[in-house]
């Protein structure tokens, strides 16, 4: 037991040290697709899922949450974003005696993009895509405390150019002494960055802290704080899931931005930048989820997810 705790503690320390070193090397973020949320259920909760993470989507949000899955689960997602951009995900979780294994594959397709010269004359088109393959492992470290880690292999391609790198996610989940209150912490996209041709950029490192509380009558409340050190952005997410008759769940959430006021040297609460809403339907061992997110002038994004336990 002590060895397992020591192992995750060493990973956490190395993660922080690596983040500090990387912040001095990279000037910008790359692999932006890693910031796009996976799963209709988390998106319907306004991206507040760090402390919930009790289904196959935990692979992308907090690997420690895989320990909450007691039956093999297979999940898929399809998202229609904007300008013919599509995002797909497939994942599977295999519970173990004291933990779980997970595997996920995410693919972003941006369709055909037109090339124009300095005179705005068409010079043909090209395709761009991004892919992340994830291997996750989680286990119970000691009663009421769970840990997990994910290794991600990331590949981006633009026309004939491509770049490949890897990243590590580390997460923990804790059942607090307050009944029905959970707390979660996740460090996502820790890695050496990505180099495209001669340009190097950092991965979107994210430090997330979340709380989830289930009311006695059934509704679930979720709260997340996420900080991205490279872009110096902080987001606050609020979400609620309300079960109806045991087969239907209604969801709503807000994603708010805490924008950095550099000139004033303080942080102030900015305008809400994201609204999430959706629902889930449970039929026997299957769950069908839908989420809708307005995106301003870009229109709206739609996500459909299907999960099956077997």
C-alpha positions in Angstrom: 0.0 0.0 0.0 2.8 2.5 0.9 4.6 1.7 -2.3 1.5 2.5 -4.4 1.0 5.8 -2.5 4.7 6.6 -3.0 4.5 5.8 -6.7 1.7 8.3 -7.3 3.3 10.9 -5.1 6.5 10.7 -7.2 4.5 11.0 -10.4 2.8 14.1 -9.0 6.1 15.7 -8.1 7.6 14.9 -11.5 4.5 16.4 -13.1 4.9 19.7 -11.4 8.6 19.9 -12.0 8.1 19.1 -15.7 5.4 21.7 -16.0 7.7 24.4 -14.5 10.5 23.5 -16.9 8.2 23.3 -19.9 6.7 26.7 -19.1 10.1 28.3 -19.7 10.6 26.5 -23.0 7.3 26.9 -24.9 5.7 30.2 -25.8 2.4 28.9 -27.1 0.0 25.9 -27.0 -0.5 23.3 -29.7 -2.7 20.2 -30.1 -5.7 22.4 -29.3 -8.1 19.5 -30.0 -7.1 18.1 -26.6 -9.1 20.9 -25.0 -12.3 19.7 -26.7 -14.5 17.8 -24.2 -15.3 14.2 -24.8 -18.7 12.6 -24.0 -22.2 14.1 -24.2 -22.8 13.6 -20.5 -19.8 15.7 -19.3 -20.6 18.4 -21.9 -24.2 18.5 -20.7 -22.9 19.2 -17.2 -20.9 22.2 -18.4 -17.6 20.3 -18.4 -17.9 19.7 -14.6 -16.9 16.1 -14.4 -13.5 15.8 -12.6 -15.2 14.5 -9.4 -18.1 12.6 -11.1 -16.1 10.5 -13.6 -18.1 7.3 -13.1 -18.4 6.1 -16.7 -16.3 5.4 -19.7 -15.7 9.1 -20.2 -13.4 9.1 -17.1 -10.7 8.0 -19.5 -10.6 11.6 -20.8 -11.5 13.5 -17.6 -10.0 11.8 -14.6 -8.6 8.2 -14.9 -9.0 7.6 -11.2 -12.8 7.5 -11.8 -12.4 4.2 -13.6 -12.3 2.5 -10.2 -16.0 3.4 -9.9 -16.9 1.2 -12.9 -17.9 -2.3 -11.7 -18.9 -3.8 -15.1 -17.2 -3.8 -18.4 -18.3 -0.7 -20.4 -18.0 0.2 -24.0 -18.7 3.8 -25.1 -18.7 5.8 -28.4 -19.3 9.5 -29.1 -19.9 11.5 -32.3 -19.8 15.3 -32.2 -20.7 17.8 -34.9 -18.8 21.0 -34.2 -18.4 23.7 -36.7 -17.2 24.2 -40.4 -17.5 20.4 -41.1 -15.4 19.6 -38.1 -16.2 16.3 -36.5 -15.0 14.7 -33.3 -15.3 11.0 -32.5 -14.3 8.9 -29.5 -14.5 5.2 -28.7 -13.4 3.7 -25.3 -13.7 0.6 -23.3 -13.1 -0.1 -19.6 -12.3 -3.4 -18.0 -12.8 -3.6 -14.2 -10.2 -5.5 -12.1 -10.2 -6.7 -8.5 -9.0 -3.5 -7.1 -9.1 -1.1 -10.1 -9.6 -0.9 -13.8 -8.0 -0.7 -17.2 -9.2 1.7 -19.9 -8.5 2.3 -23.6 -9.7 5.2 -25.6 -9.3 6.6 -29.2 -10.2 10.1 -30.1 -10.2 11.5 -33.7 -10.8 15.0 -34.9 -11.4 15.6 -38.6 -11.5 19.1 -40.0 -12.5 18.1 -43.5 -11.1 19.7 -46.6 -9.5 23.1 -46.2 -8.9 25.5 -49.1 -5.5 27.0 -49.9 -5.2 30.5 -51.3 -2.2 32.5 -52.4 -1.3 36.2 -51.6 -3.8 37.3 -54.2 -6.6 35.1 -52.7 -6.6 32.8 -55.7 -7.4 29.2 -54.9 -4.5 26.8 -54.9 -6.3 23.6 -54.1 -7.1 22.1 -50.8 -5.7 19.9 -48.0 -6.9 17.8 -45.1 -6.1 18.1 -41.4 -6.7 15.7 -38.6 -5.7 15.0 -35.0 -5.8 11.7 -33.0 -5.1 10.7 -29.5 -4.7 7.0 -28.3 -5.1 6.6 -24.5 -4.1 3.7 -22.2 -5.4 4.1 -18.7 -4.9 2.3 -15.4 -6.6 3.1 -12.0 -6.8 1.4 -8.7 -7.9 1.8 -5.1 -4.9 3.2 -3.1 -6.6 3.0 0.3 -10.3 3.2 1.5 -12.1 6.1 0.0 -9.1 7.3 -2.1 -8.4 6.3 -5.7 -5.6 7.0 -8.1 -5.2 6.7 -11.9 -2.9 7.5 -14.8 -3.2 7.6 -18.5 -0.6 7.5 -21.3 -1.6 9.3 -24.4 0.0 9.0 -27.9 -0.9 12.1 -29.9 -0.6 12.6 -33.6 -1.5 15.7 -35.7 -1.4 16.0 -39.5 -1.8 18.9 -41.8 -1.5 18.1 -45.5 1.7 16.1 -45.9 3.2 17.2 -42.6 2.7 15.4 -39.3 3.9 15.5 -35.7 3.7 12.9 -32.9 4.2 13.1 -29.2 3.0 11.7 -25.9 1.4 13.0 -22.8 0.5 11.8 -19.3 -2.7 12.3 -17.3 -2.7 11.8 -13.5 -5.9 11.8 -11.4 -7.2 11.1 -7.9 -10.6 10.8 -6.4 -11.6 11.0 -2.8 -14.8 10.2 -0.9 -14.8 12.9 1.7 -16.0 12.5 5.3 -19.1 14.5 4.2 -21.6 11.9 3.0 -22.2 11.9 -0.7 -19.5 14.5 -1.4 -16.6 13.6 -3.6 -13.5 15.5 -4.5 -11.3 15.0 -7.6 -7.9 16.3 -8.9 -6.5 15.7 -12.4 -3.4 16.9 -14.2 -3.9 16.5 -17.9 -1.7 16.7 -21.0 1.7 16.6 -19.3 4.2 16.0 -22.0 7.2 17.3 -24.0 5.2 19.4 -26.4 4.8 19.0 -30.1 7.0 20.1 -32.9 5.5 20.8 -36.3 8.2 21.4 -39.0 10.4 23.9 -37.2 7.8 25.3 -34.7 7.6 23.8 -31.2 4.5 24.4 -29.0 3.4 23.1 -25.6 0.5 20.7 -25.1 -2.5 22.3 -23.3 -1.5 21.4 -19.8 -4.5 21.5 -17.5 -4.8 21.4 -13.8 -8.4 20.5 -12.7 -10.0 20.3 -9.3 -13.6 19.3 -8.9 -16.4 18.5 -6.4 -19.5 16.3 -6.9 -22.4 16.1 -4.5 -25.4 13.9 -4.8 -28.5 15.2 -3.0 -30.5 12.7 -0.9 -33.4 12.8 -3.5 -31.1 12.0 -6.4 -29.9 15.1 -8.3 -26.1 15.5 -8.7 -24.4 18.8 -8.4 -20.9 19.3 -9.9 -18.3 22.1 -9.6 -14.9 22.2 -11.5 -12.0 24.6 -11.5 -9.5 24.3 -14.4 -6.3 26.2 -14.9 -4.1 26.2 -18.0 -0.7 27.6 -17.0 0.6 28.2 -20.6 -2.4 30.2 -21.7 -2.9 31.6 -18.2 -6.6 30.9 -18.3 -8.9 29.6 -15.5 -12.4 28.2 -16.1 -15.1 27.5 -13.6 -17.8 24.9 -14.5 -21.1 24.3 -12.8 -23.4 21.4 -13.6 -26.5 19.5 -12.5 -28.0 16.2 -13.4 -31.5 15.4 -12.5 -32.9 11.8 -12.8 -36.5 11.4 -13.8 -38.3 8.0 -13.1 -35.0 6.2 -13.2 -34.7 6.0 -17.0 -34.3 9.7 -18.0 -31.7 12.2 -16.8 -31.9 16.0 -17.5 -28.6 18.0 -17.5 -27.6 21.6 -17.6 -24.4 23.4 -16.9 -22.3 26.6 -17.4 -18.7 27.0 -18.3 -17.5 30.4 -17.0 -14.1 32.0 -17.7 -11.9 33.7 -15.1 -9.9 35.9 -17.4 -6.5 37.2 -16.3 -6.4 41.0 -16.0 -2.7 41.3 -16.6 -2.6 45.1 -16.4 -4.4 45.2 -13.1 -2.5 42.2 -11.8 -5.7 40.5 -10.7 -8.2 37.9 -11.9 -11.8 38.9 -12.5 -14.8 36.9 -13.3 -15.4 37.1 -17.1 -18.5 36.5 -19.1 -19.9 33.0 -19.3 -18.4 31.5 -22.4 -20.2 28.1 -22.5 -23.6 26.7 -21.9 -24.2 23.0 -21.8 -27.6 21.2 -21.8 -28.7 17.7 -22.6 -30.3 14.5 -21.5 -29.7 10.8 -21.1 -31.9 7.8 -21.6 -31.2 4.5 -19.9 -32.6 1.2 -21.4 -31.5 -1.9 -19.6 -27.6 -1.8 -19.7 -27.4 0.9 -22.4 -27.1 4.6 -22.0 -27.9 7.1 -24.8 -26.8 10.7 -24.1 -27.2 14.0 -26.0 -25.6 17.4 -25.4 -26.1 20.8 -27.0 -23.6 23.7 -26.8 -24.1 27.1 -28.3 -20.9 28.5 -29.9 -21.9 32.1 -30.8 -21.3 33.0 -34.4 -20.0 29.6 -35.2 -23.4 28.1 -34.5 -23.8 25.2 -32.1 -22.2 21.8 -31.4 -24.1 18.6 -31.0 -22.9 15.4 -29.3 -24.3 12.0 -29.1 -22.9 9.2 -26.9 -23.8 5.6 -26.5 -22.5 3.4 -23.7 -23.2 -0.3 -23.1 -22.3 -2.4 -20.1 -21.7 -6.1 -20.6 
